[in-house]
């Protein structure tokens, strides 16, 4: 299968699309309010973007893959979605308070979390679909840098997301890492 087909993925990229029903559950559990600025990092084809819009958010959909970016722009034309072509780890974070609701590429989770919770970040909340083992380590305060970020953030495990909630299914179950600024 060609890697440039919108909505398709090459196995090396590790993209696992979250089923629509699960995307709505994640957004509902996040408690997104109308008017909030929300980053959907690794937006893919918009599985989380659509329920974020339905919740009334202003969405910045971040997607590196050109074909999926084009599909996002077409799908959400004229809405409160800004599609940004950027690597999740090189993205300039907003200078105003923002939240993240995302199913980011699993290969980026450590660097992404360091970036989101760095000193000076305006992050006020995040709900990230990540491998369950990673979520458990962060929720227990056993992740690298825990002594630094626990001063500013409360971190807990949210929804459990089974591997069957994705297409294609990842090798392990996932969960939502819930981060809230103190």
C-alpha positions in Angstrom: 0.0 0.0 0.0 1.4 3.4 -0.9 2.4 5.5 2.2 0.9 8.7 0.7 -2.7 7.5 0.6 -4.8 9.7 2.9 -6.0 7.9 6.0 -3.6 5.0 5.5 -0.3 4.3 7.2 2.9 2.5 6.8 3.6 0.2 9.7 6.8 2.0 10.6 4.9 5.2 11.5 3.0 3.4 14.2 -0.3 5.2 13.5 -3.3 3.6 15.2 -6.6 5.3 14.4 -8.9 5.6 17.4 -12.4 4.4 16.7 -15.0 7.2 16.6 -17.0 5.8 19.6 -13.8 5.8 21.7 -12.8 9.3 20.5 -16.2 10.6 21.7 -15.6 8.9 25.1 -12.2 10.4 25.5 -13.4 13.9 24.7 -16.4 13.6 26.9 -14.3 12.4 29.8 -11.9 15.3 29.3 -14.7 17.8 30.0 -13.8 20.2 27.2 -15.7 23.5 27.4 -16.9 25.7 24.6 -14.3 28.2 23.5 -11.3 26.4 24.8 -8.1 26.2 22.7 -7.3 22.5 22.3 -4.4 20.9 20.5 -5.0 17.5 18.8 -1.4 16.3 18.4 -1.2 13.5 15.8 -4.7 14.4 14.6 -4.6 11.7 11.9 -7.9 11.8 10.0 -9.7 13.8 12.7 -11.1 11.0 15.0 -10.7 13.3 18.1 -11.0 16.6 16.1 -14.7 16.0 15.3 -15.8 15.4 18.9 -13.6 18.4 20.1 -15.5 20.6 17.6 -18.8 19.2 18.8 -17.8 20.2 22.3 -17.3 23.8 21.1 -13.5 23.9 21.2 -11.2 25.9 18.9 -8.9 23.1 17.7 -5.3 23.1 16.4 -5.0 19.8 14.6 -1.3 18.9 14.4 -0.5 16.3 11.7 2.9 15.6 10.1 1.6 13.3 7.3 0.9 15.4 4.2 -2.0 13.3 2.9 -3.8 13.2 6.2 -3.2 17.0 6.6 -4.9 17.6 3.3 -7.8 15.3 4.3 -8.2 17.2 7.6 -8.3 20.6 5.8 -10.9 19.3 3.5 -13.0 17.7 6.2 -12.9 20.6 8.5 -12.9 23.6 6.1 -14.8 26.6 7.4 -14.8 25.3 11.0 -12.9 26.2 14.2 -10.1 24.0 13.2 -6.6 25.1 12.2 -4.5 22.4 10.6 -0.8 22.6 11.3 1.8 20.5 9.5 4.5 20.0 12.2 6.4 17.3 14.0 4.8 16.9 17.5 8.2 17.5 19.1 9.0 20.7 17.1 5.6 22.3 17.5 5.5 25.8 18.9 3.1 25.7 21.9 0.5 28.4 22.3 1.4 31.5 24.4 -2.0 31.5 25.9 -3.6 28.9 28.1 -4.4 25.7 26.2 -5.2 22.1 26.7 -4.3 18.9 24.8 -6.7 16.1 23.9 -4.7 13.7 21.7 -3.8 10.3 20.6 -0.1 11.2 19.8 2.3 8.9 18.1 3.5 6.5 20.8 7.1 6.9 19.8 7.0 10.6 20.9 5.3 10.3 24.3 8.4 10.9 26.6 9.7 14.0 24.7 6.1 15.3 24.2 5.3 15.1 27.9 8.6 16.8 28.9 7.7 19.6 26.5 4.1 20.0 27.5 5.0 20.2 31.2 8.1 22.3 30.9 8.5 25.4 32.9 6.8 28.3 31.1 4.3 26.1 29.3 0.8 27.5 29.3 -0.7 24.0 29.4 -3.6 23.8 31.9 -5.0 20.4 31.0 -4.2 17.3 28.9 -5.8 14.0 28.2 -3.5 11.8 26.2 -4.1 8.3 24.9 -0.9 6.5 25.6 0.3 2.9 26.3 -1.2 1.8 29.6 2.2 1.0 31.2 3.3 4.6 30.5 0.1 6.0 32.0 0.5 3.8 35.1 4.1 5.0 35.7 3.1 8.7 35.4 0.0 8.2 37.6 2.2 6.6 40.3 4.8 9.4 40.1 7.4 6.9 38.9 8.2 8.6 35.6 11.5 10.5 34.9 11.3 14.1 36.2 8.3 13.3 38.5 9.7 15.5 41.3 9.8 18.5 38.9 6.4 18.2 37.3 4.4 17.1 40.3 4.9 20.6 41.8 2.9 22.1 38.9 0.6 19.3 37.8 -1.7 16.6 39.1 -1.4 13.4 37.0 -3.8 10.4 37.1 -5.0 7.6 35.0 -8.3 8.1 33.2 -10.2 5.8 30.8 -8.8 2.4 30.0 -8.7 2.0 26.2 -8.5 -1.5 24.9 -6.3 -2.3 21.9 -9.4 -3.2 20.0 -10.4 0.5 20.1 -7.8 1.1 17.4 -7.3 0.3 13.7 -4.9 -1.4 13.4 -4.7 -2.5 17.0 -1.5 -1.6 18.8 0.4 -4.4 20.5 -0.8 -3.4 24.0 -3.8 -1.8 25.7 -3.8 1.9 26.2 -5.2 4.4 28.8 -5.7 8.1 29.1 -3.1 10.1 31.0 -5.0 12.9 32.7 -2.9 16.0 33.5 -4.2 19.0 35.3 -2.4 22.2 36.4 -2.5 22.7 40.2 
